[in-house]
Amino acid sequence: MALLANCHRDPKRPRAFKPGDFDPFSRRSAPVKGDISVLKDVFIDGKFPGKECEV
């Protein structure tokens, strides 16, 4: 099903379909919850959660 969907998808779409996208029994990972301070640390300060050094 992924092969057929990728043959007929819009080329401007950012990602291709994977076989797991069509598996009704696959478990999807839960989204990670965090507050706005985590986004500030990552995008403004350049710090990554769980890492000691900066990039």
CYANA upper distance limits for C-alpha pairs under 8 A (distance plus 0.5 A):
  1 MET  CA      5 ALA  CA      6.57
  1 MET  CA     19 PRO  CA      7.56
  1 MET  CA     22 PHE  CA      7.55
  2 ALA  CA      6 ASN  CA      6.49
  2 ALA  CA     17 PHE  CA      6.05
  2 ALA  CA     18 LYS  CA      6.16
  2 ALA  CA     19 PRO  CA      5.69
  2 ALA  CA     21 ASP  CA      8.16
  2 ALA  CA     22 PHE  CA      7.65
  3 LEU  CA      7 CYS  CA      6.77
  3 LEU  CA     17 PHE  CA      8.36
  4 LEU  CA      8 HIS  CA      7.10
  5 ALA  CA      9 ARG  CA      6.39
  5 ALA  CA     17 PHE  CA      7.51
  6 ASN  CA     16 ALA  CA      6.68
  6 ASN  CA     17 PHE  CA      6.66
  9 ARG  CA     13 ARG  CA      8.00
 17 PHE  CA     21 ASP  CA      6.98
 18 LYS  CA     22 PHE  CA      8.12
 19 PRO  CA     23 ASP  CA      7.38
 20 GLY  CA     26 SER  CA      7.34
 34 GLY  CA     38 VAL  CA      6.95
 35 ASP  CA     39 LEU  CA      7.94
 36 ILE  CA     40 LYS  CA      6.92
 37 SER  CA     41 ASP  CA      6.64
 38 VAL  CA     42 VAL  CA      6.78
 38 VAL  CA     49 PRO  CA      8.16
 39 LEU  CA     43 PHE  CA      6.42
 39 LEU  CA     44 ILE  CA      8.29
 40 LYS  CA     44 ILE  CA      5.72
 40 LYS  CA     45 ASP  CA      7.11
 41 ASP  CA     45 ASP  CA      5.38
 41 ASP  CA     46 GLY  CA      6.62
 41 ASP  CA     47 LYS  CA      5.82
 41 ASP  CA     48 PHE  CA      7.54
 42 VAL  CA     46 GLY  CA      5.32
 42 VAL  CA     47 LYS  CA      5.42
 42 VAL  CA     48 PHE  CA      5.96
 42 VAL  CA     49 PRO  CA      8.23
 43 PHE  CA     47 LYS  CA      8.28
 46 GLY  CA     54 GLU  CA      6.63
 46 GLY  CA     55 VAL  CA      6.69
 47 LYS  CA     51 LYS  CA      7.97
 47 LYS  CA     53 CYS  CA      7.90
 47 LYS  CA     54 GLU  CA      5.86
 47 LYS  CA     55 VAL  CA      7.55
 48 PHE  CA     54 GLU  CA      7.82
